[in-house]
Structures are given as C-alpha cells and as structure tokens.
Amino acid sequence: ALGWACWKTYLGRPQTDARRRWAIFLLGNAILVSKPEDAFSVLEANLTLLRRYWPHDLENILSTQGRLVDCLSKVGRQAEALNLKREIYAETEAMYGAVHKETLAVAYNLAVAMELNNHNDEAVSFMRKHLPVARRLIGPDDSLTLLMSAFLAKNTTAKGCTYEELLQAVTLMQDTVQRLRRVFGLAHPETRRCEAMLSRMLDSATTWGASGRT
C-alpha cells in the first residue's frame, strides 16, 4: 500500500525528479514478494532512469540490480539471475576495488548463483581466489569468511574430486567447524549444517582410504 501511495503521489512529476524515481523503486520493492514479474518490470524501469539521469549513483544502481536478481530468482530464471550477478560483481569491484568487504560479499553471492546453475568448477575456482583475501581483510572468524570457507569445502567435493582434494576439503571444513563453534556456538544452524557436512566428508575419506584408491 505504501509503495502504491508513493507512486501515485509522484506520478505526475518529470522523469528527472528524484522523488518520482524513488517512488518507482519503493513500488517495485512493495510488490516483489507477491508479484515478482510485475516488480521486475517496475524495477527495470527504475534502472533505466538511473542509468539515464543518475549514472554516477552507483549504489542505487547496484541496489536496484540486486532487487532484479531477487525477481528473477523468484520466478525460476536462474541463468538470467546469474548473468546479472556477474554484472553486479564487476560493477561492485570497479566501485570498491577487489580488496573490500562489499566486493567479497557480492563475490560470495555470485559463487552461490554459480552453484545453483551447476557451475561448480567455476564456483570453486572463484572462491579459491577470494577466500584468502577475506581471511586477510576481515579475518578468519568473520561470518562472511566462514560462509566462504564452508562453501569452498562443500563444493570441492560436490561433483567428484581426487582423494587429495577430499582431504584438503576435510581440513578446511574441520577448521571452519571449530571456528563456528567458537564464534556462533554449538546450537547455531550454520554450525550444525557444517558439522553434518564434515561428518559425511570424513565418512567418504575413510571409505576411500580403506579402498586403497588414493
């Protein structure tokens, strides 16, 4: 209701009016959950206005692109969502630089989108590039670093790997679980999720080692 009210209030203003553009954004956000396809059209119009009249307002451009990704994901257009996330990553890196927490957060989201689109090898390679940066910049105990570590360990073994890669993933997940227990506690859902993944990895390593196929 608030989104529609804002839109009706500023509808008659010129396209260059920032309040009109902001009302379009609010409308898109308001209907995203219930009508994602309609929201996509609204937010796409907002992005067009931003690029035409406010091309240097990169934060709002990135924010609108993020909402467009949400729309695409909700209607199952994962491949298009991945392509848009690639654009967001490139623009975020250009804006903040490679060594910045915002860039790392966007990189993690892009890696997750790669995984959803079955680009596991690319996701693993991409995360191997960014995880060391996260450890240096924000520390190994930061929640984002821990998510990235768990993601890399899981996806290293997701589509088949060598025994050596499996052992590396086990070592990484063991370290991640220890840190999760200390930072978030034993009862935290992410701790439990990673403990379960670690248990499966250890079982696989034991079975593989016992078979002599190393």
N, C-alpha and C positions, 0 to 999 in steps of 0.2 A: 504494500500500500504506500509506503514512504517513497519507494522508487518511482511509482507512477505519479505521485503527488509532485515530486521534484520535477519530473519530466513535463508535466502539464504546466507547472509554474514558469518554466524557462523555454518552453517550446517555441514561442514567437520571437525569441532573441536571435541575432545573427549567428552564423556558424563560428565566427571568431570570438564569441562570448565564452569565456572560460567556465562560467556557471552553467551554461547550456551543455557544454561538453561534459562537465562533471555530472550533470543530471543524467546524461545518457549512460555514463559509467555506473551510476547508482542503480539505474533501471536494469541494466544487464546483470548486475550482481543480485538484485532482488529476485529475478525470475530464473536464475541459473539452476537452482535445485529442481524446481517444478517444470520448467520449460527450457531445457538446455539448448535445444535447436534454435528457439527464438532468441535466447540470450546470446547465442553465438552471432547472430545477425546484428543484434544491437551493439555488442562489444566490437565487432568487426568495423561497424560504422564509427564507433568511438576511436578505434585505432587509426582509421583513415584520416579523421580530423586531427588527431595528434600529430601524425606524420606530416600533414599538410601545413598546419598552422603553428604547432609547437614541436618542431623536430628536435629541439635540444632538451626537451623534457623527458629524458631517457628513463627516469624512474617510473613515471606514469605509463610510458610506452611498455616497459618491461612488465609492470603490474597488469596492464590490460592483456598483454600476450599470455601471461600466466593464467588469467581467467579464461582465455580462449582455449588453452590446453585443458582446463577443467571441463569445459563444454564438450570438447572432442572426446575426452576420456569417458564422460558420462553416456555418450551415445555410441560408444564402442569403436570410434575411429582412431584406434591406437597408432597406426602408422603415421597418420597426419599429426597426431599429438607429438610423436617422436620427432618428426621433421621440425615442428615449431619449437620444441625444446632445444633442438640443435641451434636454431636461430637465437633463442634466448641466451643460451650458453655463450655463443660467440659475441653477442652484444654486451653481455654482463662482463665477460673477460676484457673486452675493449674498454668498458667503462671503469672497472675497478682494478684491472690487472689480474694476472694469474695467481698472485700470492695475496689473496683476500678472502675472508670468511664467506662473503656473499657469493663469490665465484665458486668456492668449494661446495656451498650448499646447492647451487644450481647444477654443479657437476654431478653431485650425488643424485639429484632428481633425474638428470639425463641418463645416468647409468641405470637407474631403476626402469626408466622407459625403454632403454635398450634391452633389458632383461625381459620385460613384458612382450617385446616384439621378437623374442628369441635370438637376439644378437649377443649371445653370452660371451663369445670370444672377444668381441669389441668392448663389451662392458668390463670384462676382466682387465684387458689392456688399458682401458681408460682409467679404471680405478687404481691400477698399479702406478699410474702416472701421478695421481692426485693424493693418494694416501700419505706418501712421505711428506708432501707439502703441508697437509693437515697436521701431521704429527709435529712438525717444526713450528708451524704458525700458531696453532691453538692448543697443542698439547695432546698427548695420547689418551688422556682421560676425558676430554671434551665429548659431549654426547654425539656430535656430528662425526668426530673421528671414530668413535666406537661403532656407529652405524656403518661407516665406510669399511671398517675392518671386518665386521661380520658379513657385510655384503661380498667383499672380496673372497673371504674364506668359503662362503657358501657357493658362489658362482664358479670358483676354481674347480670345484668337484661336480658341478651341475650337469655338464654334458660330456663326461668322460675325461679322465686325466691320467697322467703317469703316476706310478707309486711315489716317486719323489715329490710331485706336485701335491699329492694327497697328504703326505707327511708335512709339507710346508703349510697346507691349509689347516691341518690339525694344530700345528704350533701356533699359528695366527689366531685360531679360534680359542685355544686354551688361554692365551694372553688376553684376548677380548673378554672372555667369560670372567677371568679373575678381576679385571678392571670393572666390569659391570657389577659384579658382586660388591665390590668396594664402593663404587660411586652411587649405584642405584639401589643396591640391596638385593637379597635373595628372592624376595617376593615380586620384584618388578617383572612385568610381562616380557620385556626385552631380554632380561637375564634368563628367564625360563625358556624362552624361544631359542636362545643361543646355546643354552645347556643341552637342549634336546638335539640340536644340530650337531653339537660336539660329540654327543653320545653316538649318534649314527656314524659320524666320521671315524670315531675310534673303533667301532664295530667293523667298518669297512677296512680299516688299516690292519686290524687283527686278522680278518679273513684273508686279505690279500697277502699279508706276510706269511701266514701259515701255508698258503698255497705254493709259496716259493716263486711267484711271478713278480719279482722285484726288478 
